[in-house]
Amino acid sequence: MSAVGTTSIIGFDSAWIDNPRAPGAICTIRIDRAGCRTLVPPHLASFDAALAAIEAESTVSDLRLVALDQPTLVPNATGMRPVDRVAASLISWLGGGVQPANRGKAGMFDDAAPLWRFKERLGAAEDPEASREASSGLYLMEVFPALAMPSIDPAFDGRLCGPRYNPARRKTFTLAGWQAVIAAVRRQAIETGVAGLAEWADDLARIGTPRKADQDRLDAVLCALIGLHWHVRPRDASIMIGDRMTGYMVAPASPSVRARLGVAAKACAVPVDPERRVTTSASDGP
């Protein structure tokens, strides 16, 4: 784990395409030198706005870790990445689905997709394991909130138990699922001691008819919480499936989730924790 210093854990739900009418969202969890954690509430953001927000964090933090909810490495022309197949084994069991990432998807992963311009301008090191040990610098890693759900809340860890909380999917969305995710975030706020997060969750829970933009903001917070989990918890509490050549994902991993993903990874010949460092560093808390 990194040495104590000023850190910004930045969650960015990019929405995959750069549509001005449907931007993604970004938020930050700041950690000061005393270890105090504070939420910078999420706001809607395009790729350019996200770049500006990430750059602004350089004035207050030595270390910046961007947890991005979008495939960051997509070398395959068609089909699914190997890591997507592993993730899909768990998420389909939970009752959800994984959107295939390939270079044939115009606007998302083709050569002109905004993601590649974003990464080039960001100039971050894409090395999740190194980010855990760093005390300064800018790092990027791919995360997937749906993959984190059963580890964030055991109530989601069961066949068809994944929450249906995307308001844009009217046929599957449930208000109960929406509220359950918010309640899980609120519990995370208490467990991790992030100031302002519980109050933000309470405000979100008061929205009677959530919109897609509300879910984007919620997902940005989930991305930041995944990044925080990766940064401060013991390494065994997280998992990295895949690799930095064919694509990877980082997620919290309860013992049952790690076991299920491990079986799927073995069946798909996908590495698990391929670059994990052996360390004796202890966590500084939840």
N, C-alpha and C positions, 0 to 999 in steps of 0.2 A: 504494500500500500504506500501511497505517496507520503512524503514528509509534511508536517503541518505548515500551512501557508494559506494565502488567499486563493480560493478556488471558485470557479463558476461552472456548475453543471447545467448545460443548456439543452433543453428538450425541444426538438423541432419536428413537428408533423408537417411535412412539406406538401401534402396532398398530391404529390408525384408530378403534377403538371403545373405550369405557371399560368393559371387562369385568373385574371384580375377579379372576376366575379365570384370566384371560389378559392380564395387563398388558403394557405395552411395556417399554422399557429406556432408561436414560439414562447417559451418561458425559461426562467432561470432560477436555480437554487444556488444562492451564494453562501460560501463558507468562509468566515473570517478567520483571523489568525488564532483566535481563542476557541475555534471550533463551532461557534454559533452559526446556525443555518437559518436562512431567510428566503422566503419565496418572493421573486419578482413575478407578479401575476402574468398569466399568458395573454397575448394579444394576437390578432390575426396578422399574418405576415406572408408576403411573397418571398421568393428566393432572394431578391435584392434587399428587401426589408430585413430578412433574416441575417444576411451578410452584415448589414449595418449594425444590427443588434449584437451580433457576435463580436464585431470589431469594437463596439463600445465597451464590452466587458473587459477588454484588454487594459482599460484605464483603472479598473478596480481589482483585477485578479491576476495572479501570476500564472495560474494554470486554468485552462479552459478545455472542457470536454464536451463535445457536441454529440448528443445521442439522437440520431436521425431515424425517423420512421419512414424509411424508403431504402430499397436495395441500393447499395453503394458500389458494388462490383458485379457487373453483368457481362461476362465474356461470351455467353451462349447466344447464338443467333435465333434459336427457336426453343420452344418447350419451357421446362422449368430448370432452375439451377438445382444442383444436388441438395443444397441446404434447404431449398423450398420444399423438397419432397419429405425431408425429415420433419420440418416444421408442420407440414400438412398432416402428417400421421397423428400428431397430437391434437392439432386444431380441429381436424375433422371429427376426431373422437369427442371433442368438446362440443361439437355441433356447428362449427364454423368452416371457413374455407380460406385458402391461400391463393392470392392472385399471382399467376406465373410471371416471372420477370425474364424478359429476353429482349435482345436488340431489335427485334421486329416490331416492338410496340412504339409506334410513332408518337412523339411528344413526351414519352416517358423515358425510353432508353435508347432511342436511335442516336445517331451521331450528333444531331442538332438539339437533343433534349436539354432542357435547362439544368438538369442535374449535373451534367458534366461541366458546364460553365461555372456553376456554383462551386463544385469541388476545386476547380482550377483556381478560381479567385480566392477561395477560402485558404488554400495552401496548408491544410492541416495534415499532420501525420496520422495515417490510418493504421494504428497499431494499438489495439485495445489493451493487450498485456502490458506494454510499455507505459501506457497512461496511468496504470495503477501505481507504478513506482515513481512517476514523474512529480516534480514539485513546481515545474514551470513548463510553458509551451502550450501549443494548441493541438488538440487531438479530435479525431472523428471516429465514430463507430456506429454500425447499423444495429437498430433495435426494432422490436415488433411487439407493441402492447398486447396483442392477442396471445402471444406466446408466453407473456409474463403473468397473465391472469391467474392460472391455477396455483402459482407460487405466491402471488400477492395475497390471495384469499383462498383458503382450502375449500370454501363452499363452491368454488368454480372448478374444483379438481374432481371431475367425474364425467361419466358418459353423458353427453348432451347437456352438461352443466355450465357451459360457457355463457356469459351474459350477452344478450342481444341489445346493444345500446347505441346502434347507429340510427339516428332518426331518418336518414335518407333512405333506409331500407324499410319501407312502411309495412311490408308483409311479415317481417321478422322482428322488428323493433318492439320492445316492451318497456313500459315505464318502470316496471319492477327491475328489469335488468339495468336500466339507466341509474336508478337509485342505488342499486347494489354496488355498482362500480364507484359511484360517488362515496358511498359509505366505506368502501375499501380504501379509497384515497384518504378519507378522513382518519381512518385508523392508522394509515401509514404516516399521516401528519403527526399523530401523537407518538407513535413508536420511534420515528426518526427525529422528532424535535424540530421540525421545520416551521419556524414562526410565520404566521399568516396563512398557512396552507389549510388548516382546519376551517378558518373563517371563510376562505375562498370557496371551499367545498360546500359549506353551509349555504352560501349565496347561490351557488350553482344548483343545489338541491331544491331551491325555491322556485326554479323555473318550471312552470306547469306544462308548457309545450316546448320541449327542447328542439333546437334546429341543428342542422349539420355543423354550423359554425361553432355551436356550443360543444359538440362532440370533438371538433378539431382542437379546441382549447383544452378540453379534458385529456385528449391524447397527448398533447404537448406536455402536460403535467405528468402523465404516466411515463413518457419518454425520459423526463428529467429524474423521476423517481427510480427508473431502471438504471440511469447513469449514476445516481447517488448510491444505489445498492452496490453496483459494480465497484465504485470508488472506495467505499468505506467498510463494507462487510467483508468477512473472510472469503478467500477465493472459492472455497467449497460451496458457498451460498449462491454462486453464479455458474453459468455454463456458456461456452462458446462452441457453437456447432458450425462445421464448415471450415474454410480456410480463406486466406487473403489472396488466393488465386482464382478460385471458382465462386466465391461468395460465402458469407458467414452471417451469423446473427449472435448477439449477446443477449442473455436473459437471466433473470433470477431463476434459481432452480431448487425447489424443494426436493427431498430425496425421491419421492414418487415421480416427479416430473423428470428428474435426471435419469431415473431408471427407464422410463418410457422412451425418452429421447435417445438414450443409449442403445436400446434395442433397435429402434428405427434407423439410427445412424449406422449400426453394424450391418443391417440388412441392405442399406443403400451404399455401403462402403464410403461413408462420409466421416471425416475425422471429428473427434470431440476434444476440445481443449488442446489443440495441436501445438500451441506455443506457450503453454503454461509454464511460468517460472516457479521454481521451488524456492519458497521463502519462509522464514520464521517470523515475519512481521505479524503482529496482532492487530485486530480491529480496534478502532478508537470508539466503537459503540455502534448501536443499531442504525 
